[in-house]
Amino acid sequence: MAPGEKIKAKIKKNLPVRGPQAPTIKDLMRWYCLNTNTHGCRRIVVSRGRLRRLIWIGITLMAVALIIWQCALLVCSFYTVSVSIKVHFQKLDFPAVTICNMNPYK
């Protein structure tokens, strides 16, 4: 047994692992793709044939790119909008009495 395999076996034996016990990244990604709610990731794993798999990879990456682009546009538009408020006060003659004149007071 190689030294690396001994260490992996010892770690796996001693540590309480919850969730998927995936020894490799490929197994972990496969588990994620099969158990996620995003349809594109699941279709990448379950599709038959390289062409279909490549098409689903392209569609999924394009959708992620569009989401990132829309978020970037939203953040940029949030920080570029400027708001200016001007308040004008009018002088009132003393004998004028009103209940609500919609005029802000100084």
N, C-alpha and C positions, 0 to 999 in steps of 0.2 A: 504494500500500500504506500502510495506517495505521501510525502510529508504534508502537502496541501490537503489531501483527502483526509488524513488523520485529524487535522485541525478542524475541517468542516464537520466531520462526524462528531468530534468532541463538543463543538459549539452547538450543533443541532441537538445533541443528547442533553447538554446541561441547561440550555436556555428554554424557558417555556415560550413556545411560539404560538401565537394566536392568528387566526385567519388562514390564508393560503400558505402552506409550507412549500414554497417554491424554491428549489435549489438553484435555479438559474433565472436570469432576467427574462429570457424568452418564455419560460413557464409562467412567470409572474404577469407578463404582458398578455399572454393568452388568457389567463384567469381573469384579468381586468376586462379584456375585450368581451369575454363571454358573459360577464356579470354586470356590465355597465348598462345604463339606460340609453346611451347614445347609440343610434342605429348604425352609424357608419363604422364604428369600431367593431361591432359585432359582425357586420357583413364582411369586413376584411378577413376575419378569422374563419367564418363558415363558408365563404364563397369557394367554389371549385374552379380551378383553372387560374393560371397566372394573369391572363388578360383581365378577367373579372376582378381579381384581387387588386391589380394595379389601378383599374378604374375606380374602385372603392377607396383606395388610398388617395387618389387624386381628388375625388369628390370631398372626402373628409378633410384633407388639408386645405382645399379651397374654402370650405365652410368655416374652418378655424381662422383662416386668413381674413375672410370677410367680417367675422366677429371682431377680430382684433382691429381691423380698419375702422369699423363703426364705433368701437369704444374710443379709439384715438380721435376720431372726428368729434365725438361727444365731449371729450375732455378739452380738446382745443377750442371748441365753440363755447364751452363754459368759461374758460379763462380769457377769451377775447371780447366778451360782451362787457361794455361799460355802462354804468347806470349813473345818471346825474339827476338830482332832485333840486328844484328851485322853489323856495317858499316866498311868496310875496305878501306883505302886510299892507293893509289899507288903513288909513286914518279914519276914525269914526267921529262924527260930531257928537258932542256931549249929550244933547237932549234925545238923541235917537235911542229908542228902547225896543228891543226885539227879543223874542223868546229864544230862537236859534237862528243865527245869521250865517252859519257855515264859514265864518271868518276866524282864522287862527289868531290867538292872542299872543302878544309879546311877553 
